Amino acid sequence: MKSAKIGKRTLGAEVSLVSGKGIWVLVGEREYFLAAEEYPWFAQAKVAEVMNLELLGKGHLRWPDLDVDLEVESLEYPERYPLVYR
């Protein structure tokens, strides 16, 4: 008996690791680190809230339990998206 081929990955984004220093987010084939000091919304959140991540469209990440939205492009090019207004 031959096993079936493994199917395509259907999950577009997921939180792969949560730590006190930040979270690792896997989007497609790329992984991004969101440091707790730069993304304070996740520091006080429950792990279940951080793990509940949605990928809307090609480049929009949403954490509905935390009311946090981020563009994937802002993770790829953080210098284009300052988190603090100067």
N, C-alpha and C positions, 0 to 999 in steps of 0.2 A: 504494500500500500504506500502510495506517495502522498506526502503532505502538500496541501495547497500552498501556492505562493503567498507570501506576506503582502497584504494590500498596501495601498498608498496611505501615507499618514494624513489623517483628516483634521487633526487639531492644528490650527494655525498659530496659536500662541499658548504658552503655559509658563507658570512660575516653576522653575526647576529647583530652587533652593532659597530658603529663608534663614537669615542669621541676624544677629545683633548689629552687624556691620552694614547690612543691606539685603537686597534680593537679587537673584539671577532670573532673568526672563528670557525664555527661548521663543524666538519668532521665526518660523520657518527653519532655516538652517543656521541662523545667527543667534548668538547669545549675548545679552547685555547685562551689565551690572549696574544696579541703581543703588548708590550709596545712601545710607540712612541720613547722613548729614545734608545731602543734596535733595533728597526726596523724603522730607519728614512725615509725610502722610502715612507712610508704611511703618514708621518706628513704633507707634503706639497701637497699631491695629492688631486684631486677632489673626492668627495664622490662616484660619478659614476665610477671612475677609480678603487677605492678600492673595490666597490661592484662587479665589473666584475672579478669574481674568477672562475677558472676552476680546476677540479681534474683530473689529467692525471694519469692513472694507479691507483694503490692502495694507493700510498703514495707521490704523487708529486703534489704540489699546484702551480698554475701559475696565475699571474695577467698580462695578455697580454698588457693591456694599459700602464702598468708601467715597463714592461720588468723585472719583479721580479719572481723568482722561489724559492720555499722552499720545503724541504722534511718534511713530517709530523713527521718523526722520530726526526728531529732536534727540533721540538716543544715539543715532549715527553721527550727527553733527551738532553736538551740544553748544558749540561756540556760536551757532546761528540762533539759538534759543536761550537767552539768559533767563535764569529762574528768578533773578532779583533785579528789579528796575534800579538803574543808577541815575 
